[in-house]
Amino acid sequence: MTDLQRDFEQASKDVKDLSERPDNDTLLRLYALFKQGSEGDVSGPKPGFFDFVGTAKYEAWAKLAGTSKEDAMRKYVDLVGKLRA
């Protein structure tokens, strides 16, 4: 396991213990970076029209298509670090 993978896993635990809940845009960014970092480009069908939360998550993740897993992990770790500061 690389240092980046270790930092990514730690950040995914740390994000659950934030003192303040981030705003919705930041939550979507965290979700998208986590999914891109752990699974790569978005896959599967887009959620239905009335699944607003699912659609927002899908679209946020889809915007990161082509971003390497490593780059997404790094950005996720940085964002969690800023939120914890």
trRosetta pair geometry for C-beta under 8 A, 3 or more apart (Angstrom, degrees):
i j d omega theta_ij theta_ji phi_ij phi_ji
1 5 4.8 -119 -169 84 87 132
1 6 5.8 102 137 -56 117 88
2 5 4.7 102 54 5 78 99
2 6 7.0 -138 98 -3 44 86
3 6 5.6 -56 -151 38 34 113
3 7 6.2 34 152 -19 68 106
4 7 5.7 -53 -145 38 31 110
4 8 6.2 35 153 -23 64 107
4 70 6.2 21 143 -144 162 85
4 73 5.4 86 164 116 106 136
4 74 6.6 -44 -142 -72 117 79
4 77 7.5 -123 -154 -21 69 151
5 8 5.5 -52 -146 35 31 115
5 9 6.4 30 155 -17 64 104
5 73 7.2 -44 -90 -156 46 156
6 9 5.9 -55 -150 37 29 109
6 10 6.3 28 153 -17 64 108
7 10 5.7 -56 -147 39 31 111
7 11 6.2 33 153 -22 66 106
7 73 7.6 106 83 159 96 104
7 77 4.8 28 139 -122 112 144
8 11 5.8 -53 -146 35 28 111
8 12 6.5 30 153 -21 62 104
8 37 5.9 -161 -147 157 136 139
8 38 7.9 167 156 -70 132 83
8 73 4.3 -50 -87 -155 132 106
8 76 6.3 57 -132 82 86 126
8 77 5.8 -83 -86 -60 57 106
9 12 5.7 -53 -150 32 32 112
9 13 6.9 28 151 -14 63 102
10 13 5.8 -58 -157 37 36 108
10 14 6.1 35 149 -21 70 109
11 14 5.3 -53 -138 39 35 113
11 15 6.2 46 159 -34 66 99
11 76 5.9 137 111 131 147 92
11 77 4.6 -142 -46 -111 153 62
11 80 4.0 142 -161 49 104 158
11 81 7.3 -59 -112 -41 113 75
12 15 6.1 -37 -144 18 28 115
12 16 8.0 33 152 -20 50 98
12 34 6.4 106 -105 -129 105 118
12 76 7.8 9 -66 152 80 131
12 80 7.9 -100 -59 -78 32 159
13 16 6.2 -57 -172 23 39 111
13 17 7.5 13 144 -2 67 109
14 17 5.9 -74 -159 44 43 102
14 18 7.6 74 147 -60 70 73
14 80 5.6 104 86 167 116 127
14 84 6.1 -31 162 -74 124 139
15 18 6.2 -10 -164 -32 44 109
15 30 6.3 140 -148 -164 146 139
15 80 5.1 -83 -73 -121 93 116
15 83 7.4 48 -121 78 76 143
18 21 7.0 124 91 -90 119 32
18 22 6.9 -6 123 -32 167 88
18 83 5.6 -34 -121 142 130 115
18 84 6.6 -113 -111 -87 79 67
21 27 7.9 0 174 -69 85 120
22 26 3.7 -104 166 94 127 129
22 27 5.3 164 86 -55 107 74
22 30 6.9 121 54 -18 155 134
22 83 6.0 -49 -74 -128 118 134
23 26 5.1 90 56 12 72 104
23 27 7.1 -133 101 -7 35 91
24 27 5.4 -53 -144 36 34 114
24 28 6.3 36 156 -20 66 102
25 28 5.8 -53 -152 35 30 111
25 29 6.5 32 150 -20 63 106
26 29 5.5 -51 -148 35 35 114
26 30 6.3 39 152 -20 66 103
26 79 7.6 174 -160 -179 91 120
26 83 7.3 130 173 -90 137 126
27 30 5.6 -51 -148 35 32 113
27 31 6.3 34 152 -20 64 106
28 31 5.6 -53 -147 36 32 114
28 32 6.2 29 156 -18 66 108
28 56 6.0 -85 -110 150 128 103
28 57 6.6 -144 -132 -100 83 54
28 60 4.2 -156 171 -91 103 161
29 32 5.9 -55 -144 38 28 109
29 33 6.2 24 159 -14 64 109
29 60 6.8 -120 -77 -170 37 127
29 79 6.6 -153 124 -146 117 160
30 33 6.1 -59 -144 40 26 106
30 34 6.1 26 157 -20 63 110
30 76 6.9 94 -144 -137 60 86
30 79 6.4 -157 -90 115 78 137
30 80 7.3 92 -124 -72 110 84
31 34 5.9 -61 -149 36 25 110
31 35 6.3 19 158 -14 64 109
31 57 5.5 -73 134 -136 148 96
31 60 6.3 70 79 93 106 138
31 61 7.1 -77 123 -62 90 96
32 35 6.0 -57 -146 39 28 107
32 36 6.1 25 157 -16 65 110
32 57 7.4 -172 -67 -162 77 59
32 60 4.0 -119 -61 134 128 96
32 61 4.5 -161 -127 -83 79 53
32 63 6.8 -7 -159 53 151 97
32 64 5.4 147 162 -14 109 132
33 36 5.8 -56 -141 41 29 109
33 37 5.9 27 159 -18 65 113
33 64 7.1 166 -88 -95 50 160
33 72 5.1 177 -157 -172 67 85
33 73 7.9 150 167 -81 93 21
33 75 5.3 -126 -134 96 132 104
33 76 3.9 169 134 -77 122 92
33 79 6.6 132 33 21 166 143
34 37 5.8 -61 -144 42 25 109
34 38 6.0 3 164 -3 64 115
34 72 8.0 -159 -52 154 9 110
34 76 5.7 115 -72 -126 59 142
35 38 6.2 -67 -137 47 24 96
35 39 5.5 -32 -177 34 67 114
35 42 7.3 41 132 -92 130 73
35 61 4.9 -30 80 -119 141 125
36 39 7.2 -68 -109 58 14 73
36 40 6.7 22 -157 -146 51 13
36 41 7.3 29 -127 -84 81 32
36 61 6.4 178 -52 -151 88 79
36 64 4.4 -69 -79 120 150 143
36 67 5.5 19 176 78 143 116
36 69 6.8 -169 145 -112 67 53
36 72 3.7 -149 105 -126 108 159
37 69 5.4 100 -146 -166 42 69
37 70 7.9 100 -132 -81 82 11
37 72 3.8 -150 -65 109 77 104
37 73 3.9 125 -144 -70 123 67
37 76 5.3 -69 -23 -5 154 143
38 69 7.5 134 -43 -147 11 108
39 43 7.4 -116 150 14 123 110
40 43 8.0 40 86 -27 92 111
40 69 5.8 -49 -83 -70 71 103
41 64 7.7 -163 -115 100 59 78
41 65 4.8 53 -135 -130 105 76
41 66 7.0 53 -90 -35 115 39
42 58 6.5 98 -155 -162 140 69
42 61 4.5 119 -82 119 112 108
42 62 4.6 -50 14 -84 156 66
42 64 7.8 115 -31 59 97 85
42 65 6.3 -66 18 -77 94 96
46 55 6.6 50 174 -122 97 77
46 58 5.2 136 -135 143 74 156
46 59 7.9 49 -138 -60 115 75
47 51 3.9 -89 154 83 125 135
47 54 3.4 81 -42 120 173 123
47 55 5.0 -120 68 -63 106 65
47 57 8.0 55 -1 54 135 96
47 58 5.7 -173 5 -21 94 140
48 51 4.9 91 59 3 77 105
48 54 7.7 43 39 77 62 134
48 55 7.8 -91 78 -60 33 107
49 55 7.4 35 -133 -67 26 147
51 54 3.8 -11 145 39 118 122
51 55 5.7 135 94 -25 77 88
52 55 5.8 -57 -144 37 26 111
52 56 6.3 27 157 -20 63 107
53 56 5.8 -54 -148 35 30 111
53 57 6.4 28 154 -17 64 106
54 57 5.8 -56 -148 37 30 110
54 58 6.2 32 154 -21 65 108
55 58 5.6 -54 -144 37 30 113
55 59 6.2 27 158 -16 65 108
56 59 6.0 -57 -145 39 27 108
56 60 6.3 29 156 -20 63 108
57 60 5.8 -55 -147 35 29 111
57 61 6.4 25 156 -15 64 108
58 61 6.0 -62 -152 40 27 108
58 62 6.1 29 152 -23 66 110
59 62 5.4 -51 -140 35 32 115
59 63 6.7 43 156 -30 62 98
60 63 6.0 -48 -159 20 30 115
60 64 7.7 22 148 -13 57 103
61 64 6.1 -64 -167 32 40 109
62 65 5.8 -6 -172 -33 51 110
64 67 4.5 -55 180 18 86 132
64 72 6.3 74 177 -101 139 119
67 71 5.2 -120 -178 84 89 121
67 72 5.1 103 125 -59 120 98
68 71 4.4 92 58 6 88 102
68 72 6.9 -156 91 -4 46 86
69 72 5.8 -60 -150 40 31 111
69 73 6.2 35 152 -23 66 106
70 73 5.6 -52 -148 33 30 113
70 74 6.4 32 154 -20 64 105
71 74 5.7 -52 -149 35 31 113
71 75 6.4 28 154 -15 65 107
72 75 5.8 -56 -146 39 31 109
72 76 6.2 35 153 -23 65 107
73 76 5.6 -56 -149 35 29 114
73 77 6.3 28 155 -18 65 106
74 77 5.9 -55 -149 36 29 110
74 78 6.4 28 153 -18 64 108
75 78 5.6 -54 -146 38 32 113
75 79 6.2 31 156 -20 66 107
76 79 5.9 -56 -146 36 28 109
76 80 6.4 25 157 -15 64 107
77 80 6.0 -56 -147 39 28 108
77 81 6.3 33 153 -22 62 109
78 81 5.6 -58 -151 36 29 116
78 82 6.5 29 153 -19 65 104
79 82 5.7 -52 -150 34 33 111
79 83 6.5 29 153 -17 65 107
80 83 5.7 -57 -148 39 33 111
80 84 6.3 30 154 -19 66 109
81 84 5.9 -59 -147 37 29 109
81 85 6.6 40 153 -37 62 102
82 85 5.7 -46 -153 15 33 118
